[in-house]
Amino acid sequence: MEMDKTAVRKGKLKEQGNDFAYWQSRPYYERILALEQIREEYNRWKYGTEQ
């Protein structure tokens, strides 16, 4: 299962919601997918193609 990346919401910075509350409302598998994506992006940035 992949995370849906199509939802975009534009608003004012002061009207921004709470990230913690948002992620607590998401199912556990979606949180794990997001964490894995962040880990992969960081490793690509930090190490390039090296493993």
Secondary structure per residue as TSV (DSSP state, phi and psi in degrees):
chain	resnum	aa	ss	phi	psi
A	1	M	-	360.0	136.5
A	2	E	-	-111.4	153.8
A	3	M	-	-76.4	139.7
A	4	D	-	-76.6	116.5
A	5	K	-	-105.1	12.9
A	6	T	-	-90.2	-17.7
A	7	A	-	-78.8	123.2
A	8	V	-	-133.3	134.9
A	9	R	-	-128.2	129.1
A	10	K	-	-107.0	134.2
A	11	G	-	-163.7	-178.5
A	12	K	-	-80.3	147.2
A	13	L	G	-60.0	-37.2
A	14	K	G	-68.6	-21.9
A	15	E	G	-93.6	8.6
A	16	Q	-	-65.0	141.2
A	17	G	-	-80.6	-176.9
A	18	N	-	-91.1	119.7
A	19	D	H	-60.8	-41.5
A	20	F	H	-60.4	-45.6
A	21	A	H	-63.5	-39.1
A	22	Y	H	-61.6	-50.2
A	23	W	H	-69.3	-27.9
A	24	Q	H	-69.3	-25.4
A	25	S	H	-82.5	-13.2
A	26	R	S	-86.1	149.3
A	27	P	-	-65.5	154.7
A	28	Y	H	-57.5	-38.9
A	29	Y	H	-67.0	-32.1
A	30	E	H	-70.4	-36.8
A	31	R	H	-65.3	-40.9
A	32	I	H	-65.6	-41.6
A	33	L	H	-61.4	-41.6
A	34	A	H	-65.3	-41.9
A	35	L	H	-63.1	-41.7
A	36	E	H	-64.3	-39.4
A	37	Q	H	-63.8	-43.5
A	38	I	H	-62.5	-42.6
A	39	R	H	-61.6	-44.6
A	40	E	H	-63.9	-43.8
A	41	E	H	-63.2	-41.7
A	42	Y	H	-63.2	-46.7
A	43	N	H	-63.2	-37.8
A	44	R	H	-64.3	-41.9
A	45	W	H	-67.7	-45.4
A	46	K	H	-74.8	-42.9
A	47	Y	H	-115.0	-5.1
A	48	G	T	66.3	-131.9
A	49	T	T	-88.5	-5.1
A	50	E	-	-66.3	153.9
A	51	Q	-	-107.6	360.0
